Amino acid sequence: MIRRVRNPKQRGQILVLLLASILGGSGLIGVGLFATGSSIDDIEDRVDAAVGDASRRKSAEAVLQAWREEGERFLEANAERREQLLERLERHDTTPGDLNTRFVGMQAANQKIQGTVLDRRFELKALLTPEEWRKVFPR
């Protein structure tokens, strides 16, 4: 629940922070940076180089492909949610409840993709040996 802020300057600052976290952070989650610090393409290249067994490499590539597709679906849906939010922000008759409902929906979508990304990361980890894992995700 969003707490009512009496100072208009604070209200604007809170809105900017909320928008930055919802609009800016979401793209990074979808492409893998949230859980790995690397793009899916970079991870895929490192998997190809690190995993010698063709069967496990193919399975790892399938996980990465699913990760990529889920991220793309999220980004597409998030762009639509973002447009709807921006349209609401431009309207004079928008109420705080309208915005709060949209923020809650966007936050729920962000949480869902975060869980999905972590699931894919652990699915990938289960396919790789500890040595391969360290090559794919060096410190």
C-alpha positions in Angstrom: 0.0 0.0 0.0 1.3 3.4 -0.9 1.4 5.9 2.0 -0.1 9.3 1.4 2.6 12.0 1.3 1.6 15.5 2.2 4.5 17.3 0.7 4.1 17.6 -3.1 7.9 17.5 -3.6 8.1 14.2 -1.8 5.2 12.8 -3.7 7.0 13.6 -7.0 10.2 12.1 -5.7 8.4 8.9 -4.7 6.8 8.7 -8.1 10.1 9.1 -9.8 11.6 6.3 -7.7 8.7 4.0 -8.3 8.8 4.6 -12.0 12.5 4.2 -12.2 12.4 0.8 -10.4 9.4 -0.5 -12.4 10.3 0.9 -15.8 14.1 0.6 -15.7 14.8 -2.4 -13.7 12.5 -4.8 -15.5 14.5 -5.0 -18.7 17.6 -6.2 -16.9 15.7 -9.0 -15.2 14.3 -10.3 -18.4 17.7 -10.7 -20.1 19.4 -12.4 -17.3 21.4 -9.6 -15.7 19.4 -9.8 -12.5 20.6 -13.3 -11.5 23.9 -13.5 -13.3 25.4 -10.2 -14.2 25.7 -11.4 -17.9 23.4 -11.4 -20.9 21.9 -14.7 -22.1 24.1 -14.5 -25.2 27.2 -14.3 -23.0 26.1 -17.2 -20.9 25.3 -19.2 -24.0 28.8 -18.6 -25.4 30.4 -19.6 -22.1 28.3 -22.8 -21.9 29.4 -23.7 -25.4 33.0 -23.3 -24.5 32.8 -24.9 -21.0 30.6 -28.0 -21.5 32.3 -30.8 -23.4 29.5 -33.3 -23.3 27.2 -32.6 -26.3 24.0 -34.0 -24.6 24.4 -31.8 -21.5 25.4 -28.8 -23.6 22.2 -29.3 -25.7 20.1 -29.5 -22.5 21.8 -26.4 -21.2 21.1 -24.5 -24.4 17.4 -25.5 -24.1 17.3 -24.0 -20.6 18.9 -20.8 -21.9 16.5 -20.7 -24.9 13.5 -21.1 -22.5 15.1 -18.4 -20.3 15.4 -16.1 -23.3 11.8 -16.7 -24.5 10.4 -16.1 -21.1 12.4 -12.9 -20.8 11.2 -11.7 -24.2 7.5 -12.4 -23.3 8.0 -10.5 -20.0 9.6 -7.6 -21.8 6.8 -7.4 -24.3 4.1 -7.6 -21.7 6.0 -5.1 -19.5 6.2 -2.6 -22.4 2.4 -2.8 -22.7 2.0 -2.3 -18.9 4.4 0.6 -19.0 2.4 2.3 -21.9 -0.8 1.8 -20.0 0.7 3.4 -16.9 2.1 6.3 -18.8 -1.3 6.9 -20.4 -2.8 6.9 -16.9 -0.2 9.4 -15.6 -1.1 11.8 -18.4 -4.8 11.7 -17.7 -6.4 14.3 -15.4 -9.0 12.0 -14.0 -6.6 9.3 -12.9 -6.9 8.5 -9.2 -4.2 7.3 -6.8 -6.1 3.9 -6.7 -5.8 3.6 -10.5 -2.0 4.0 -10.3 -1.7 1.8 -7.2 -3.5 -1.0 -9.0 -1.1 -0.7 -11.9 2.0 -0.5 -9.7 0.8 -3.6 -7.8 0.3 -5.5 -11.1 3.7 -4.5 -12.4 5.4 -5.5 -9.1 3.6 -8.9 -9.3 4.9 -9.4 -12.8 8.4 -8.4 -11.7 8.3 -10.9 -8.8 7.1 -13.7 -11.1 9.9 -13.1 -13.7 12.5 -12.9 -10.9 11.3 -16.4 -9.7 11.4 -17.7 -13.2 14.9 -16.4 -13.8 16.2 -18.0 -10.6 14.5 -21.2 -11.5 16.3 -21.2 -14.8 19.6 -20.4 -13.2 19.2 -23.4 -10.8 18.0 -25.6 -13.6 21.2 -24.7 -15.5 23.3 -25.3 -12.4 21.9 -28.8 -12.1 23.1 -29.6 -15.6 26.7 -28.4 -15.2 29.5 -29.8 -13.2 31.0 -27.6 -10.5 34.0 -26.9 -12.7 31.8 -26.0 -15.7 29.7 -23.8 -13.5 32.7 -21.8 -12.4 33.8 -21.4 -16.1 30.3 -20.2 -17.1 29.9 -17.9 -14.0 33.4 -16.8 -13.1 33.8 -14.5 -10.1 
